[in-house]
Amino acid sequence: MEIRPFRTEDAAALAMLATRCARGETDFVLNPHWETEDELHAEFERFAIRPEEHVLVADAGGGEVVGMSGFLRHPGIPEAGMFCPIVAREERGRGIGGELLRGAVRLGTEQLGIKRMTAGIGTRNRAGYSLLTSHGFRPTGQTFVMRCATRPDVPPVPVDGLEVGLAEEADARAIHALYETCGFDPRSVEAMQRTLADGRHMHAVARLAGNLVAFVEVETHWPRRVWVAFVGVEPPLRDRGIGSHLVRFALAERFDAGAVAGQLMLSPANRTALRAYEKVGFRRFRLVDVLEKSF
């Protein structure tokens, strides 16, 4: 079994392998989560990295791909999300997952300069969990993967005078200010401006008396399966249904544009947000263990 770098012609086999793993709870990994070749390529384009440099595949001979592992990260950043080793069912039990994991760790530490690796694996994927922990990965928490499979209804606005619509590039500074108020991971104004203009995100905003008071950021690099990334509401207006309304509006827009599902990740401890998203139409799809290893 040869462990080698990804080639462009491997994309179809990897998309099929990832799709099969996503179907069963005992096989589920958070990444890779592609369903098509286009989704694979869009993932790496979004991060501005090359799969040829960040992905390893298990080749059974003649280009037959039966497994993969690797990383997602922004260029030059020493932290990365790991593509957990996945192996075709008929090839399991031969140590291929371990070979892929060891190869990926060498790739990450020796060639990519990665200092911390984070992996997400379904709580019922006990074989995958055991593989990671046997190689020094340690659990740090859990997260829900949630999915909305139908277009949400958009009721009247929950607050008199609230105006909801799509964001404009001129809204970047106001969205950034609210983003910072909400305590999300640091992002510069310039990065927010790029996000509004890059064609891989959709932003909806709510205004009250002309002021921007809420936003939702949706990742659209996979147009048929969009991800709700961030929802922010001004503190005095929270718990009044504005965030939920904005998520409904944004998802309805994406479903009308051809999406078949909305997805998001959420801490199981955030019961308030969990109930709010369930009212929108999200359902718990998978519970995932998050593991890390530092070097």
N, C-alpha and C positions, 0 to 999 in steps of 0.2 A: 504494500500500500504506500503510495507516494503522497507526501504532504507537500504541496507546492502553492505558489502564489496564484491568485485568481486571474483568469483570462476572460476576455469579453464573451467568448463563446460559452462560458460556464453559466451565464446569467439565467437562462431558462431553467436549467436543472436546479439551481439554488432557489429560485422563486417557487418551484414545485415542492422542493424539500421543506422550505419554510412554511408553506401553506399546509402541508400535511401535519407538521408539528403543531401548528396553531389549532388544529381541529380537536385534538384530544387533550384532556387535562393532564394526563400522565406524561405527555410529551412537551407541554407548553413551555416556551421561553419568551421573554419579553422582546428580545431581539435575537435573530432577525424576525421581522414581522411583515415581510413583503408577500404580495399575492401575485405580482406580475413582474416581468423584466423591467417595465417602465418604472414601477415603484422602486425597484432596486437602484436603478440609475438615478432616479430623482432623489433618493436618500443621500447618496454621496454628493450629488450636485448641490444639495442644500447645505452640506457642511464644507463644500469646496475642497474635497479630498478625493483621491483616486482609490477605487477598490483594489486595483492591482497592487497597491502599496499597503493596504490595511486588512486584506482578507486572505486567509489560507483555505485551501480545499483539500479534501482527501480524494485522490484519483485512483480508482481501482484498476486502471489500465485502459489505454485507448481513449482517454478523455472522459471516461465514465465517472462523474462526480457523485460521491456517496456521502459526503459530509463537509462541514465547513466550520470555521470560527474566525474571529478577527475583532476589529474595533471601529467605533465611530467617535470622532472628536473634531473639534475645530483645529485648523492647522497650527501646529507648534505647541498646542496646549498639553501640559503633562498629565491631565486627567482624561480618562476615556471611558466610554461605555463599551462593554464587551459584547460581541456576538457570542452567546453561549455555544459551546460545541453542540452541533446537531448531526445525527447520523441516520442514514436510511435504515428503516426497521429491519430489513433483511440482512444488514451488515453489522448489527449490534452484537455485543458479546465478544468482540475480537480486539478490544482495546483501542479502537480508532478514536473514540472521544478523548481518551487520555493523551494520545499522540497529538491530536489537534490542540488540546488545551496547552500542553507543554510547548508546542510550536508557536502558538499565539503569544504565550508569555515571553518566549525568547524574542519574537518579533517586536513585541511592545517595548520590552526593556532595552534590548540591544540595538534596535534600528530606529524605533519611533520615539524613544526618550520618555515613555510613559512611566509615571511615578505612582499613579493610583488607578486601579481598574475597578469598575462597578458593573455588576451583572444582575439581571433580574430573571428569576426562574419560577415557574408555577409551583405552588405549594404542594401539589400532588405529583410533581416530577421528582420523585425521591432519588432516582438514579442520577439525575443531573445535579441535584443538591449535594449528594454524597461525593460526586466527582469534584465539584468546586471546593467543598470543605476539605477534602483529602489533599488538595493542593494549596491550602492556606487561606482560602477565602473565608471570611467571617460574616455572619448575618448582622445587618444593621437596622432592619425594619421590614415592614410590609407595605404594599400598595395595592389598591384595586385598579384593574383595568375595567372601565365601564364603556358601554356601547349603547347608542341610540340608533335604532334601525328603521324608524319611521319619521316622516316630516312632522315636526312639532306644530301644533296650532299656535297662533300668535294672538292672544287676547288683547283687549284695550290696555293702554299703559296703566301701571299701578299707582302712579302719582299724577295728580292734575298738573298740566302744563309741561309734562315730560315729552321731549321730542327725541325719537330714535331714528337712526339712519346709518349709512355707511360713512366711515371716516374719510377725510381728505388728507393729502400730504401735509397741508398747513396745520393739521391737528397734532403733529408729531410732538411738539413741546408740551402741550397740555396732557397728552396721553402719557408722556414720559414722567411728568410731574406726579400724576396719579399713580403710575407704576411704582415710582419710588415711595410714595406715601404708603402703598400696600406692602412694602417690604420684600418685593420679589428680588431675585438674583440681580446683582448690579448690571446695568446696561447704560451706555452713554446715549446722549441725545442723538448723536450721529448714527449710532447703531439703530435706534428707534426709527430714524428717518429712512435708513436703508431698508428696514423691515417693512415699512409702509409702501415702499416703492419696488420691492424685489419680485413681485408677482407670485410669491410663494406663501403669502399670508393674506388674510382678510381681517379687517378691523371694523367693528360696529361700535357706535358711541351713543350715549344718551346725554342730552343737554337739558338744563333747567334754567330758565331766565337767561338763555344765551351762553351759559357756562357749561363746559364739559364736566359731567359728574360721574360718568361710568364708561367703561370700555370693555370689550372682549376681543381677544386676539385668537384667531383660528389659523392653524397651519394647513395650507392647501397644496403642499407639494405632492400629496396623493389626492387628486381631485375627487375620487370616488369614496375615499375613506378619510375624512378630514379630522383633525385633532383640535380640541379646545385646549389652548395652551395657558392663557391667563384671563382672569376676570377680575376687574377692579371697580370698586364703588367708593365714592367719598364717604368717610366714616360717619358723618351725621345722617346719611341717607341709607345706611345699611339696614338689613332686616325688614325692608319694605317691598321686596320682590323685584327690585330694579335689575339686579344681576341676573336672576332667572329669566326675566322678560327679555333682556338683551341676548342671552344665550339662545332663547327660542327664536328671536328675530334672526340672529346670525345663522343658525342651523337651517331655518326655513329658506333663507337666501341660498345656502349651499345646496340643499336638496333640490331647489328649483333649478340650480345650475348643473344638476346631474349627479350629485353625491348620493350614495346609497347607505351611508352610515356616518355617524359622528362618534368620536372616541375621546376619552380623556383618562388621566390617571389621578387618583385621589387617595389620601391616607385614610385607612379604615377608622382612625380616631376622630376624623372630622365629621361627626354625625350630622351637624347642621347642614354642611355642604352636601353630604350624601343624600339627605332627604330632599334638598332643593333640586338636585340634579335628577333624582327619581321622579319628581313632579314634572320635570321637563320631558321625560321619556327615556332617560338613561337606565340601564339595568346592569347589575354586576355581572361581568363576563368572566374574569379570572382574578384570583387572589395570588399575588406574586411576592416571593421572598426576594429582598434586595441584599446582595452580598458585596463585600469590598475586599481588596487586597492592596496594600501599599508596599512600595519597594524603596 
